[in-house]
């Protein structure tokens, strides 16, 4: 299982594998960012609804962090899955209710396009909801590389 952001190359890496030897778990923080940026610039109550649901999921994750994988999986089945299913239904309903050209519609399409990978964490207690820990760990390397490049 690869925990990844929305870079399209990852989907090409997995391709049409039928053996499930490689799977993708997409990052909720990257999905959330699209709604957050739209909400920050517009104060959209619709984006606020999504952010509230994602915040509820992160609250559950905070409570189960550090527990064994099976405990996390079970807690996610009982507590996170209903939130995720409600959010999925909300996204499906609202994708046709907002202007297709709006940034909110783009955020909704991003979430729905990556939905199977966003829900992997529900069934596998070893998988994190996001890739923030890894991204924070490699950030100094990326910044050093960027700063070393000539102008």
ROROLUM-127654 format. One record per residue: residue number from 1; residue in one letter; x negated, y, z negated of N, C-alpha, C in turn. Coordinates in steps of 0.1 Angstrom, whole numbers. Layout:
REM ROROLUM-127654
+-----+-----+-------+-------+-------+-------+-------+-------+-------+-------+-------+
|   n | res |    nX |    nY |    nZ |   caX |   caY |   caZ |    cX |    cY |    cZ |
+-----+-----+-------+-------+-------+-------+-------+-------+-------+-------+-------+
| NUM |   A |     X |     Y |     Z |     X |     Y |     Z |     X |     Y |     Z |
...
+-----+-----+-------+-------+-------+-------+-------+-------+-------+-------+-------+
REM end
This chain:
REM ROROLUM-127654
+-----+-----+-------+-------+-------+-------+-------+-------+-------+-------+-------+
|   n | res |    nX |    nY |    nZ |   caX |   caY |   caZ |    cX |    cY |    cZ |
+-----+-----+-------+-------+-------+-------+-------+-------+-------+-------+-------+
|   1 |   X |    -8 |   -12 |     0 |     0 |     0 |     0 |    -9 |    12 |     0 |
|   2 |   X |    -6 |    21 |     9 |   -14 |    34 |    10 |    -5 |    45 |     5 |
|   3 |   X |   -10 |    53 |    -4 |    -2 |    65 |    -9 |    -7 |    76 |    -1 |
|   4 |   X |     2 |    82 |     7 |    -2 |    92 |    17 |     7 |   104 |    17 |
|   5 |   X |     2 |   115 |    24 |    10 |   126 |    27 |    18 |   124 |    40 |
|   6 |   X |    23 |   134 |    46 |    31 |   132 |    58 |    23 |   133 |    71 |
|   7 |   X |    10 |   132 |    71 |     2 |   132 |    83 |     7 |   121 |    92 |
|   8 |   X |    10 |   124 |   105 |    16 |   114 |   114 |     6 |   103 |   117 |
|   9 |   X |    -7 |   105 |   116 |   -16 |    94 |   119 |   -14 |    82 |   110 |
|  10 |   X |    -9 |    84 |    98 |    -7 |    73 |    89 |     3 |    63 |    94 |
|  11 |   X |    14 |    69 |   100 |    24 |    60 |   106 |    19 |    52 |   118 |
|  12 |   X |    10 |    59 |   126 |     4 |    52 |   137 |    -5 |    41 |   132 |
|  13 |   X |   -12 |    43 |   121 |   -21 |    33 |   115 |   -13 |    20 |   112 |
|  14 |   X |    -1 |    22 |   106 |     7 |    10 |   102 |    13 |     4 |   115 |
|  15 |   X |    18 |    13 |   124 |    24 |     9 |   136 |    36 |     0 |   134 |
|  16 |   X |    38 |   -10 |   142 |    49 |   -19 |   141 |    46 |   -32 |   135 |
|  17 |   X |    37 |   -32 |   125 |    33 |   -44 |   118 |    46 |   -51 |   112 |
|  18 |   X |    46 |   -64 |   114 |    58 |   -71 |   109 |    53 |   -80 |    97 |
|  19 |   X |    40 |   -80 |    94 |    35 |   -89 |    83 |    35 |   -81 |    70 |
|  20 |   X |    38 |   -68 |    70 |    38 |   -60 |    58 |    24 |   -60 |    51 |
|  21 |   X |    14 |   -62 |    59 |     0 |   -62 |    53 |    -4 |   -48 |    49 |
|  22 |   X |     2 |   -38 |    55 |    -1 |   -24 |    51 |    12 |   -17 |    50 |
|  23 |   X |    15 |   -10 |    39 |    27 |    -2 |    38 |    23 |    12 |    34 |
|  24 |   X |    32 |    21 |    36 |    30 |    35 |    33 |    40 |    40 |    22 |
|  25 |   X |    34 |    46 |    12 |    42 |    53 |     1 |    39 |    68 |     3 |
|  26 |   X |    50 |    75 |     7 |    48 |    89 |     9 |    49 |    97 |    -4 |
|  27 |   X |    43 |   109 |    -4 |    42 |   117 |   -15 |    54 |   126 |   -18 |
|  28 |   X |    60 |   125 |   -29 |    71 |   134 |   -33 |    67 |   149 |   -34 |
|  29 |   X |    54 |   151 |   -38 |    50 |   165 |   -40 |    49 |   172 |   -26 |
|  30 |   X |    45 |   165 |   -16 |    45 |   170 |    -3 |    59 |   173 |     2 |
|  31 |   X |    68 |   164 |     0 |    82 |   166 |     4 |    88 |   178 |    -4 |
|  32 |   X |    86 |   178 |   -17 |    91 |   189 |   -25 |    86 |   203 |   -21 |
|  33 |   X |    74 |   203 |   -16 |    68 |   216 |   -12 |    76 |   223 |    -1 |
|  34 |   X |    81 |   216 |     8 |    89 |   222 |    18 |   102 |   229 |    13 |
|  35 |   X |   108 |   223 |     3 |   120 |   229 |    -3 |   116 |   240 |   -12 |
|  36 |   X |   105 |   238 |   -19 |   100 |   249 |   -29 |    97 |   262 |   -21 |
|  37 |   X |    89 |   260 |   -10 |    86 |   272 |    -2 |    98 |   279 |     4 |
|  38 |   X |   108 |   271 |     8 |   120 |   277 |    13 |   127 |   285 |     2 |
|  39 |   X |   128 |   278 |   -10 |   135 |   284 |   -21 |   128 |   297 |   -26 |
|  40 |   X |   115 |   297 |   -26 |   107 |   308 |   -31 |   109 |   320 |   -22 |
|  41 |   X |   111 |   318 |    -9 |   113 |   329 |     0 |   128 |   333 |     2 |
|  42 |   X |   137 |   325 |    -2 |   151 |   328 |     1 |   160 |   327 |   -11 |
|  43 |   X |   156 |   321 |   -22 |   164 |   318 |   -34 |   176 |   310 |   -30 |
|  44 |   X |   175 |   301 |   -21 |   186 |   292 |   -16 |   191 |   283 |   -27 |
|  45 |   X |   204 |   284 |   -30 |   209 |   274 |   -40 |   209 |   260 |   -35 |
|  46 |   X |   209 |   258 |   -22 |   208 |   244 |   -17 |   194 |   238 |   -19 |
|  47 |   X |   184 |   246 |   -17 |   170 |   242 |   -20 |   169 |   239 |   -35 |
|  48 |   X |   175 |   248 |   -43 |   174 |   247 |   -57 |   180 |   233 |   -62 |
|  49 |   X |   191 |   229 |   -55 |   197 |   216 |   -58 |   187 |   205 |   -56 |
|  50 |   X |   180 |   205 |   -45 |   170 |   194 |   -42 |   159 |   195 |   -53 |
|  51 |   X |   154 |   207 |   -56 |   143 |   209 |   -65 |   147 |   204 |   -79 |
|  52 |   X |   160 |   205 |   -83 |   165 |   201 |   -96 |   165 |   185 |   -96 |
|  53 |   X |   168 |   179 |   -85 |   168 |   164 |   -85 |   154 |   159 |   -85 |
|  54 |   X |   145 |   165 |   -78 |   131 |   161 |   -78 |   125 |   163 |   -92 |
|  55 |   X |   129 |   174 |   -99 |   124 |   177 |  -112 |   129 |   166 |  -122 |
|  56 |   X |   141 |   161 |  -120 |   146 |   150 |  -128 |   138 |   138 |  -126 |
|  57 |   X |   134 |   135 |  -114 |   126 |   123 |  -111 |   112 |   124 |  -118 |
|  58 |   X |   106 |   136 |  -117 |    93 |   138 |  -124 |    94 |   137 |  -139 |
|  59 |   X |   106 |   141 |  -145 |   108 |   140 |  -159 |   108 |   125 |  -163 |
|  60 |   X |   114 |   117 |  -155 |   114 |   103 |  -158 |   100 |    97 |  -157 |
|  61 |   X |    93 |   101 |  -146 |    79 |    96 |  -144 |    71 |   100 |  -156 |
|  62 |   X |    73 |   112 |  -162 |    65 |   117 |  -173 |    67 |   108 |  -185 |
|  63 |   X |    79 |   103 |  -187 |    83 |    94 |  -198 |    77 |    80 |  -197 |
|  64 |   X |    75 |    75 |  -185 |    71 |    62 |  -183 |    56 |    61 |  -179 |
|  65 |   X |    49 |    72 |  -177 |    35 |    72 |  -174 |    27 |    64 |  -184 |
|  66 |   X |    18 |    56 |  -180 |     9 |    49 |  -189 |    15 |    35 |  -193 |
|  67 |   X |    28 |    33 |  -190 |    34 |    20 |  -193 |    30 |     9 |  -182 |
|  68 |   X |    31 |    -4 |  -186 |    28 |   -14 |  -176 |    37 |   -13 |  -163 |
|  69 |   X |    32 |   -18 |  -152 |    39 |   -17 |  -139 |    53 |   -22 |  -140 |
|  70 |   X |    55 |   -34 |  -146 |    69 |   -39 |  -147 |    78 |   -31 |  -155 |
|  71 |   X |    74 |   -24 |  -165 |    82 |   -15 |  -173 |    86 |    -3 |  -164 |
|  72 |   X |    76 |     2 |  -157 |    79 |    14 |  -148 |    89 |    10 |  -137 |
|  73 |   X |    87 |    -2 |  -131 |    96 |    -6 |  -121 |   110 |    -7 |  -126 |
|  74 |   X |   112 |   -13 |  -138 |   125 |   -15 |  -144 |   131 |    -1 |  -147 |
|  75 |   X |   123 |     8 |  -153 |   129 |    21 |  -156 |   133 |    28 |  -144 |
|  76 |   X |   125 |    27 |  -133 |   128 |    34 |  -121 |   141 |    28 |  -115 |
|  77 |   X |   143 |    15 |  -116 |   155 |     9 |  -111 |   167 |    14 |  -118 |
|  78 |   X |   166 |    15 |  -131 |   177 |    19 |  -139 |   180 |    34 |  -139 |
|  79 |   X |   169 |    42 |  -139 |   171 |    57 |  -141 |   168 |    65 |  -129 |
|  80 |   X |   157 |    61 |  -121 |   154 |    69 |  -110 |   162 |    66 |   -97 |
|  81 |   X |   165 |    53 |   -95 |   172 |    49 |   -83 |   185 |    57 |   -81 |
|  82 |   X |   194 |    59 |   -92 |   206 |    66 |   -90 |   203 |    81 |   -85 |
|  83 |   X |   193 |    87 |   -91 |   189 |   101 |   -87 |   185 |   101 |   -72 |
|  84 |   X |   177 |    91 |   -68 |   171 |    90 |   -55 |   183 |    88 |   -45 |
|  85 |   X |   192 |    79 |   -48 |   203 |    76 |   -39 |   212 |    88 |   -38 |
|  86 |   X |   215 |    95 |   -49 |   223 |   107 |   -48 |   216 |   118 |   -39 |
|  87 |   X |   203 |   119 |   -41 |   196 |   129 |   -33 |   196 |   125 |   -18 |
|  88 |   X |   195 |   112 |   -15 |   195 |   108 |    -1 |   209 |   111 |     5 |
|  89 |   X |   220 |   108 |    -2 |   233 |   111 |     3 |   235 |   126 |     5 |
|  90 |   X |   229 |   134 |    -4 |   230 |   149 |    -3 |   223 |   154 |    10 |
|  91 |   X |   211 |   148 |    12 |   203 |   152 |    24 |   211 |   148 |    37 |
|  92 |   X |   216 |   137 |    37 |   224 |   132 |    49 |   236 |   141 |    52 |
|  93 |   X |   243 |   145 |    41 |   255 |   154 |    43 |   250 |   168 |    48 |
|  94 |   X |   240 |   173 |    42 |   236 |   187 |    44 |   228 |   189 |    57 |
|  95 |   X |   222 |   178 |    62 |   215 |   180 |    75 |   223 |   185 |    86 |
|  96 |   X |   236 |   182 |    86 |   245 |   187 |    96 |   252 |   200 |    93 |
|  97 |   X |   250 |   204 |    80 |   257 |   216 |    76 |   249 |   229 |    76 |
|  98 |   X |   236 |   227 |    78 |   227 |   239 |    79 |   222 |   241 |    93 |
|  99 |   X |   219 |   253 |    96 |   214 |   256 |   110 |   201 |   247 |   113 |
| 100 |   X |   202 |   240 |   124 |   191 |   231 |   128 |   178 |   238 |   129 |
| 101 |   X |   178 |   251 |   132 |   165 |   259 |   133 |   160 |   264 |   120 |
| 102 |   X |   167 |   263 |   109 |   163 |   268 |    97 |   152 |   260 |    90 |
| 103 |   X |   144 |   267 |    82 |   134 |   260 |    74 |   140 |   249 |    65 |
| 104 |   X |   152 |   252 |    60 |   158 |   242 |    51 |   161 |   229 |    59 |
| 105 |   X |   166 |   231 |    72 |   169 |   219 |    80 |   156 |   212 |    83 |
| 106 |   X |   145 |   219 |    85 |   132 |   213 |    87 |   128 |   205 |    75 |
| 107 |   X |   130 |   210 |    63 |   127 |   203 |    51 |   135 |   191 |    49 |
| 108 |   X |   148 |   192 |    52 |   157 |   180 |    51 |   152 |   169 |    61 |
| 109 |   X |   149 |   173 |    73 |   145 |   164 |    83 |   132 |   157 |    79 |
| 110 |   X |   122 |   165 |    73 |   110 |   159 |    68 |   113 |   148 |    58 |
| 111 |   X |   122 |   151 |    49 |   125 |   142 |    38 |   131 |   129 |    44 |
| 112 |   X |   141 |   131 |    52 |   147 |   119 |    58 |   138 |   111 |    67 |
| 113 |   X |   129 |   117 |    74 |   120 |   110 |    83 |   110 |   102 |    75 |
| 114 |   X |   107 |   106 |    63 |    98 |    99 |    55 |   105 |    91 |    43 |
| 115 |   X |   118 |    90 |    44 |   125 |    84 |    33 |   121 |    70 |    29 |
| 116 |   X |   119 |    61 |    38 |   115 |    47 |    34 |   102 |    47 |    26 |
| 117 |   X |    93 |    55 |    30 |    80 |    56 |    22 |    81 |    64 |     9 |
| 118 |   X |    91 |    73 |     8 |    93 |    80 |    -4 |   100 |    72 |   -15 |
| 119 |   X |   106 |    61 |   -11 |   113 |    53 |   -20 |   105 |    40 |   -25 |
| 120 |   X |    94 |    39 |   -19 |    85 |    27 |   -23 |    83 |    26 |   -38 |
| 121 |   X |    81 |    37 |   -44 |    78 |    38 |   -59 |    89 |    31 |   -67 |
| 122 |   X |   101 |    31 |   -62 |   112 |    25 |   -70 |   110 |    10 |   -72 |
| 123 |   X |   105 |     4 |   -62 |   104 |   -11 |   -63 |    90 |   -16 |   -67 |
| 124 |   X |    81 |    -8 |   -69 |    67 |   -12 |   -72 |    61 |    -3 |   -83 |
| 125 |   X |    61 |    -8 |   -95 |    56 |     0 |  -106 |    42 |     4 |  -106 |
| 126 |   X |    34 |    -2 |   -96 |    20 |     2 |   -95 |    18 |    15 |   -87 |
| 127 |   X |    29 |    18 |   -79 |    28 |    30 |   -70 |    32 |    43 |   -77 |
| 128 |   X |    25 |    53 |   -75 |    28 |    66 |   -81 |    38 |    73 |   -72 |
| 129 |   X |    45 |    83 |   -78 |    55 |    91 |   -70 |    48 |   100 |   -61 |
| 130 |   X |    36 |   104 |   -64 |    29 |   114 |   -55 |    14 |   110 |   -55 |
| 131 |   X |     7 |   117 |   -47 |    -8 |   115 |   -46 |   -16 |   126 |   -52 |
| 132 |   X |    -9 |   134 |   -61 |   -16 |   145 |   -68 |   -29 |   142 |   -75 |
| 133 |   X |   -30 |   131 |   -82 |   -42 |   127 |   -89 |   -53 |   126 |   -80 |
| 134 |   X |   -51 |   119 |   -69 |   -62 |   116 |   -59 |   -66 |   129 |   -52 |
| 135 |   X |   -56 |   137 |   -49 |   -59 |   150 |   -42 |   -67 |   159 |   -51 |
| 136 |   X |   -63 |   160 |   -64 |   -71 |   168 |   -73 |   -86 |   163 |   -74 |
| 137 |   X |   -87 |   150 |   -73 |  -101 |   144 |   -75 |  -109 |   147 |   -63 |
| 138 |   X |  -103 |   147 |   -51 |  -111 |   150 |   -39 |  -112 |   164 |   -35 |
| 139 |   X |  -105 |   173 |   -41 |  -105 |   187 |   -38 |  -118 |   193 |   -38 |
| 140 |   X |  -127 |   191 |   -48 |  -140 |   197 |   -48 |  -148 |   193 |   -36 |
| 141 |   X |  -147 |   180 |   -31 |  -154 |   176 |   -20 |  -149 |   183 |    -7 |
| 142 |   X |  -136 |   184 |    -6 |  -131 |   191 |     6 |  -135 |   206 |     6 |
| 143 |   X |  -135 |   212 |    -6 |  -139 |   226 |    -6 |  -153 |   228 |    -3 |
| 144 |   X |  -162 |   219 |    -8 |  -176 |   220 |    -5 |  -179 |   218 |    10 |
| 145 |   X |  -172 |   209 |    16 |  -173 |   207 |    30 |  -169 |   219 |    38 |
| 146 |   X |  -158 |   225 |    34 |  -152 |   237 |    41 |  -162 |   249 |    39 |
| 147 |   X |  -167 |   250 |    27 |  -176 |   262 |    25 |  -190 |   260 |    31 |
| 148 |   X |  -194 |   248 |    35 |  -206 |   245 |    41 |  -206 |   247 |    56 |
| 149 |   X |  -194 |   248 |    62 |  -193 |   250 |    76 |  -197 |   265 |    80 |
| 150 |   X |  -204 |   266 |    91 |  -207 |   280 |    96 |  -195 |   287 |   101 |
| 151 |   X |  -195 |   300 |   100 |  -184 |   308 |   105 |  -182 |   307 |   119 |
+-----+-----+-------+-------+-------+-------+-------+-------+-------+-------+-------+
REM end
